[in-house]
Amino acid sequence: MAAGADLHDICKKIIGLDDSIRFAGIPNKFGKQIVVEYREGLEPFLTDQDYPILMLSFEIEADHESIILKKIIPFVKKELI
């Protein structure tokens, strides 16, 4: 795995890919966020004290957009109501 400074650079580059990306983070193998970068000038919507952020991992070939829109979001909405 890349060194810590390299992971921060990766997050910054990801943020630079599109103006709609507010932050990028990298978790360790246990899902704990070890690196995070926020778009400059923006305040995070959530803090560590708010509630956990859902992280998902997909097979490269998976239709991740469809899975998120048709399965994950409806499930989370149902669980939060």
SVG drawing of the C-alpha trace seen along z (x, -y; Angstrom):
<svg xmlns="http://www.w3.org/2000/svg" viewBox="-40 -28 45 36">
<polyline fill="none" stroke="black" stroke-width="0.4" points="0.0,0.0 1.1,-3.5 2.5,-5.7 0.2,-8.0 1.2,-11.2 0.6,-9.3 -3.0,-8.4 -3.7,-12.1 -2.5,-12.9 -4.8,-10.2 -7.8,-11.6 -6.9,-15.1 -6.7,-13.9 -10.0,-12.1 -11.7,-15.3 -10.2,-17.1 -11.9,-14.7 -15.3,-16.4 -16.7,-19.5 -19.5,-17.5 -17.1,-15.3 -17.1,-16.9 -14.6,-14.6 -12.6,-11.4 -11.6,-9.0 -9.7,-5.7 -10.6,-3.2 -8.3,-0.5 -9.2,3.2 -11.6,2.8 -13.5,-0.1 -12.1,-2.8 -11.3,-5.9 -7.6,-6.5 -7.3,-9.3 -9.8,-11.9 -9.5,-15.1 -12.3,-17.6 -12.8,-20.0 -11.2,-23.3 -13.6,-25.9 -16.4,-23.4 -17.6,-22.4 -18.3,-18.6 -22.0,-17.7 -21.2,-15.1 -18.7,-14.8 -17.4,-11.7 -19.9,-12.4 -22.9,-12.5 -23.2,-8.9 -21.2,-6.4 -20.9,-6.7 -21.8,-3.7 -18.9,-2.4 -19.4,0.1 -17.1,2.1 -18.1,3.6 -16.7,6.0 -15.3,3.9 -17.8,5.4 -20.8,4.7 -23.5,2.2 -22.8,0.3 -25.0,-2.7 -28.0,-0.4 -27.2,1.4 -26.9,-1.8 -30.1,-3.4 -32.4,-0.4 -31.2,1.6 -29.0,-0.3 -30.8,-3.7 -34.3,-2.1 -33.0,0.3 -31.4,-2.6 -34.5,-4.8 -36.6,-1.9 -34.3,-1.3 -34.2,-4.9 -37.9,-5.5"/>
</svg>
